[in-house]
């Protein structure tokens, strides 16, 4: 489950953006290795929180327990207006870059494809959760197939000497700050989804014994897979060639297997993107629904359609915001980078707060813990400091997109006046 959540379409969209911030091939691979190690540290922190406070609210619930309902409400606002919708738009742009190769729609074709896929998947989810779930089952297995095809073909061609001619490597963007800041941001977005490991804790029979094994094995497998894919990219294109590619997987298959291989890979990546997008649209709308249930003046968002088992109003509002972000990214001309800049500072700020929830809850609520994070208190503080550093670097380097995301977050401050205090249940029996 952990591997299935983490491995996604980002590996076909973010490597060129990571390469732009790496001065050489060794540093490029080092960023991917460091991202895997940080994923493990963060997942261990989430594992303790999830094992001690299992709850469908996830981070929203942890933040409410540690910092109070107003901080949790601000997180819900940020997730609705910045984090989740920005992620939807970013993946939609990756889909658009590959779909444009299959069906060109003009100069702004990638943006049109992105808008169409957000609209179509929202309509599917409005129709019903069952229909959306069936589509998700159809697409899930193709993700690993696409990645294994790319890495296998690339390594075979590199060993056979069929790569592109080497190109001189230009200086990296942003220097050391760019590499450790935005370079690492793009890497960790590709590793995104490891925080869902907290929800797996309730499914394990012996979380105190098994959680660390699951996370260690899953993190090692994902890190090894991503290193393998990026070795293939470097072997075929070199660092500068990776930087210059707009659809790295399709370009690799085009070199190895010609136009048919490129078309097949582009089709597989589109299917993978559809799987990622459908899951993100499905889960993201539930946050709007929870917000409507907790804040009386936003009760309209808490409406639930029993026939389709879906929050229709929440889905429609999510689509409107996501389409606005697609238009914003298309206007600036670099949709993926704009959406990453828009989401990164807010995402890492709240990730740091979740990490700091662990020592705060240990002090405030000394309860039995089925799983304890190794290296405490060093582990959560290290992760929190890295998250704050990434927040600072993304604000400093990412420009207007980051400022817009922060502005949307601050626009939610008046919403805190509407928050009512909701008593939180004790850790025991929270698995429902």
Secondary structure, 3 states (H helix, E strand, C coil): CHHHHHCCCHHHHCHHHHHCCCCCHHHHHHHHHHHHHHHHHHHHHHHHHHHHCCCCCCHHHHHHHHHCHHHHHHHHHHHHHHHHHHHHHHHHHHHHHHHHHHCCCCCCHHHHHHHHHHHHHHHHHHHCHHHHHHHHHHHHHHHHHHHHHHHHHHHHHHHCCCCCCCCCCCCCCCHHHHHHHHHHHHHHHHCCCHHHHHHHHHHCCCHHHHHHHHHHHHHHHHHHHHHHHHHHHHHHHHHHHHHHCCCHHHHHHHHHHHHHHHHHHHHHHHHHHHHHHHHHHHHHHHHHHHHHHHCHHHHHHHCCECCCCECHHHHHHHHHHHHHHHHHHHHHCCHHHHHHHHHHHHHHHHHHHHHHHHHHHHHHCCCCCCCCCCCCCHHHHHHHHHHHHHHHHHHHHHCHHHHHHHHHHHHCHHHHHHCCCCCCCCCCCCCC
